């Protein structure tokens, strides 16, 4: 066959063979050879222009796709009582997809014509294309409550866990969701608050024991006063938003930008694409969701976003900065749908040095939503059906540009800390099933390097245009912190020279010396602790850790208010519209910098506390078990041990160190036994018994059994029962110094 098939035949074949949709595959399937390929190319171009196909570089696919989260409208029930809906954001050909609503007992009752934000799952072989689960009813924003359920004769009451609230809520019979007395529950307001009597609510989730893992993040939200309920005006404003038109935007919809995120990502705010040039140079495109288009200065959305400062992430939920209709839908760069963005095209030479960049306010269409593992697998020779068509033209150029950026990074010498990140896995009931350390793939590092480059480009552009902006500032370590770091590395048999202007290259040499040794983790942790905390500022003081003169946050406006300010500054400085920086934004820049630096720290503490509580709950079933670890901290009141298996921190109280008295030496960071002369120092290998695990506080108490393979001496009884028997201070310091000098050097 050498005649050109009809458009319908081509579309049918592509639908049946989604992984073999390159032009050569289509030509081979229909036996098209020679000059007839020109006619095939013309037909494919016509299908693309008609919107029936979208092109990913050299391959085609059905353009009629739906995003995983979208606004839907209830169409009604069928004869069997099943409820159906349709997506409102549908631009494809043919009939609007039919969605079967999968309802849970706590979902609101919706009638035909009512709208909801839904999470879609594609199905095959049915008279509907997707199932739709309700995330939230559009136009409804009931107050959410967290509290303890107290059973009554006719229903019960909710006692809020928020310490600032003393008002009880009535839970009428039939709306208790079979909650038990004393359970932690999540409820929502039913009907308006009356002026007389107590307000009413209904239970939407039973969370069980208030000390159980599933309750941990909710308690942290309340404890740290993290706003988790959007005011009605904010929701109404978000629900009224619609997709951005092309208008004066640059049209990037034919550029095969892809998003690469964790497999469980809740939003997609960045996409990338690389053009590899014959001379060894690259053009790196980074496109970021145009949140500034939706969240304008002085709006209700803006006020709430500034108040929150950032999204807060927990193992089982996220408290977003923006309502889910924006964060999960309109501002999320879903595959196959048009999305507004700010894009930067950055040219780099073969050594990874940026030679130029340009910013664009654009409209894009993601060619694929990928996750890190499948991208890395594809590069490693194991592509799946989704990554195979993208491998040569999209994925390999990404890694080519990354290799060049690594050469530039080696010259710049940013701080190269090697600290594994914990990943807490939960089951459906919210119970911790495992604690693992996240893999650090090249796919992760690639995206990080692209984002750093884009952030630098944003800072440089706004400096050149003399525009107000928010910088991400990271200052050099203080002298006191450097002295403390020297004590740690000295105890590990390493050195950090004095009398020089500290650069990240000096710290990297130290970390390189420790790499592969027993003290590697300790030295990395100590180096991290010596760093100052990064913050936002309207003035540029540079970024020490990244070894950059100017740095701004541009790449995550869905979850960080600082990035939204930078986006507005770019809009204003380029003259792209009237939704850029307002006079009020500029006047309050210092105030905003401090406020969002504070909210960032609040989220970090809440996330850390939650992780500690989950770990304590996970380990609570192993009380009495022996575990290995390393001493990570010394204090007057005890010793801190980092456990090998989970990375959790346990404390050895001073009272459990035996009967002898231990003298604390702050300079050498050691404890010395008055009778045995035992020196306890940072970095020593230990074996401990888990004595207590307290999920409510996240505390772990451990008892020391062995130090460096030797049993802990118990000392004499007089050291604890009578007056402390102290060795002379001078003698103790000499002993500590001698022990420190005798630490075996592990460098080669």
Residue, then its C-alpha position, 0 to 999 in steps of 0.5 A: x500500500x502506497x496510497x495515503x490513508x484517511x485522517x480517520x484511519x490515521x487517528x484510529x491507528x495512533x489511538x491503538x498504538x500510542x507508543x509507536x506514533x512517530x511519523x516513520x512508525x505511521x509510514x511503516x504501518x501503512x506501507x508508505x514509501x518514497x515521495x508518498x511520505x511528503x503527502x503523509x507529512x501534509x496530512x499529519x500537519x493538517x490533523x495537528x492544525x485541526x487540533x486532533x493531534x498534538x506533536x511531541x517533537x517527532x511523534x504524535x498523539x491524541x490531543x483529546x486528553x483530560x488533566x488528572x484534576x479538573x472542574x466538573x459539572x454533574x449531569x445527573x443519574x442514570x436508571x441505576x442511580x449512578x451519578x455522572x458528570x462532565x469536564x468543563x475544561x474540554x477542548x477536544x473533538x467529539x463528544x464531551x467525555x462521560x465521567x462516573x462519580x465515585x462517591x464516599x459516605x462523607x461526600x456532599x449530595x450534588x444535584x445536576x448542574x452543580x460543579x465540583x473539583x474532581x480527581x479523574x482516573x481513566x478507565x477502559x471498556x466502559x460507557x464512560x471514560x473516567x471515574x471522578x472523585x470529589x475533592x471539593x464542591x465548587x461554591x461551597x466552603x464549609x469550615x473544617x474542624x479538628x477535635x475530640x468526639x464526645x458521645x451523647x444521647x443524641x449524637x455527640x459533641x466536638x471539643x476542638x484541639x485548638x488551644x485557642x478555641x473553647x467553643x464546643x460543636x454539636x454533632x447531631x445523630x446521623x452525622x456522627x459517622x459512627x465516631x466513638x467516644x474519645x476519638x479524634x475526628x475531622x468535621x465540617x460546619x453544617x448550615x450557618x452559625x446561629x446566634x443562639x446555642x452551639x453551632x452544628x457540624x458533621x463528621x467527615x473523617x474518623x482519625x482514631x486515637x489522638x496519639x495515633x500516627x494518622x492524627x500527627x500532621x493535623x495536630x501539628x497544623x493546629x499546634x503551629x497555627x498553620x492556616x488550613x482553611x480558606x476564607x469564603x471570599x478566597x474560594x469564591x475568587x479562585x472558583x471564578x478563575x478560568x484558563x488564560x488565553x493566548x492573547x499577546x503571549x508567546x506560543x510555546x505549545x509546539x515545544x515538547x516541554x515535560x514535567x519531571x516530579x516525584x511519583x506522588x507530586x501534588x502539583x506540577x509548577x515547572x517544565x523543561x526542554x533542551x535544544x542541543x546544538x551542533x557546536x556543543x552548546x545548548x538552549x535550556x527552556x524552563x517554563x514555570x506556572x504563571x501564578x501572577x495571572x491568577x493571583x493579582x496584587x491586593x486580591x483576596x487570593x493575594x492576601x491569603x497567599x501572603x499570610x500563608x507564605x508557602x505550602x506546608x508538606x506532611x507525609x500524609x497531606x499538604x496545606x497549600x498556599x493556594x486553593x486546590x482549583x489553582x494549585x491542583x488544576x489551573x496553575x498545574x502544568x498538566x499533560x496535554x492541556x494549555x497552561x499560562x507560564x513564564x518561560x526562560x530560554x537560557x543558552x550555555x556553552x559546552x562547559x556549562x557557562x550561561x552565555x545569555x537568556x531571555x524571558x517570555x510570558x507564554x502559553x505552553x502544553x506539557x508533552x508529558x508528565x513524568x516522574x524521576x524514576x521512569x526518566x532515570x530508567x529510560x536513560x539507563x536503558x529501560x524506557x517504558x511506553x511513555x518515555x520510549x517515544x521521548x528518549x532520543x529527542x527530549x530526554x537525552x538532550x536534558x542529560x547532555x545539558x546537565x553534563x555541561x552544567x556539572x562542569x560549570x558546577x565543579x568550577x563554581x564549587x557550591x557546598x556539596x553536602x551528602x545527607x540522605x533524606x528520609x521518606x516515611x511510607x504510610x498505609x491507607x490507615x495512616x500508619x507508618x509501614x517503613x522509613x527509607x532513605x530517598x534515592x538521589x538520582x541524576x534525574x533529581x539533580x538535573x532538575x535542581x541544576x536547571x532550576x538553580x540556573x533559572x533562578x539566577x537568570x531571574x535575579x540577574x534580569x531584575x538587577x539589570x532592569x533595576x527592579x525591586x525584588x526579593x533575593x534568597x540570601x544565605x550568609x557565611x557561617x559565624x566565627x563561633x559556628x566555625x569554631x564548633x565545626x573545627x572541634x568536631x572535625x578535629x575529633x574525627x582526625x580531620x582539619x579545617x584551616x584557620x586564618x583564611x577567608x572561608x569559601x565553599x571550596x574549603x568545606x568541600x575539601x573537608x567533606x571530600x576527606x570524610x567521604x567513605x569514612x565512618x565519620x562521613x555522616x557526622x562531618x556532613x551534619x556538623x557542616x550543615x549545623x555550622x551554616x546560617x539559615x537562608x532567608x528572604x531580603x529586598x537587598x542582595x547579600x549573595x548565596x554562600x552555600x550555592x556560591x552565587x553572587x545573586x539568587x532569587x526564587x522564581x521556579x515554585x510560585x504555586x507553593x512559595x509567595x517569594x516566587x510570586x513576587x519575583x514573577x510580578x517583578x518580571x511582568x512589570x519590568x518587561x511591560x507584560x501587563x498590569x498584574x505586575x508589582x504594585x506600589x503596595x508590593x514595593x512599599x511592603x517588600x521588607x515586611x513581606x521578606x520577614x513575614x515569609x521567612x517566618x512562615x517558612x521556618x514555621x513550616x519547617x518546624x511543623x514538618x520536622x515535629x511531624x516526622x519525629x512523631x511518625x518515627x516515634x510511632x513507628x518505633x513504639x512497637x520496638x521498645x526494648x530492642x537493641x539498635x546501632x547508631x552514632x553519637x551526634x550530639x553532647x550536652x550537659x543533660x545527656x547524649x544524642x544518638x542518631x540511629x542507623x536504620x531510621x535516622x531518628x535521634x534518640x537521647x541518652x539522659x545523663x541519669x542513665x549513664x551509670x553511677x559515676x559522675x560525668x564532666x561536660x567539656x564544651x570546648x572538646x564536646x566530650x563527657x568524661x567519667x569521674x571514676x572510669x575515665x571514659x570519654x564520650x565524644x562525637x562520632x563514636x559508634x554505639x549500641x543502645x536499647x530503645x527505652x521509650x518512644x513517645x508519639x505524642x511528643x516525638x521523643x525517643x529515649x535510649x539507654x547506652x550499652x556499648x561504645x566503640x564495641x566495648x560495654x559501658x562501665x557502670x562506675x562506682x556507686x559513690x559518684x551518684x549517691x554522694x558528692x560527685x567525685x570530680x577529676x581536676x579540671x586540668x587533668x580532665x582537659x588533658x585527658x580529653x585532648x589526649x583522646x582526641x589526638x589518638x582518634x584514628x585518622x581514616x584518611x588515605 
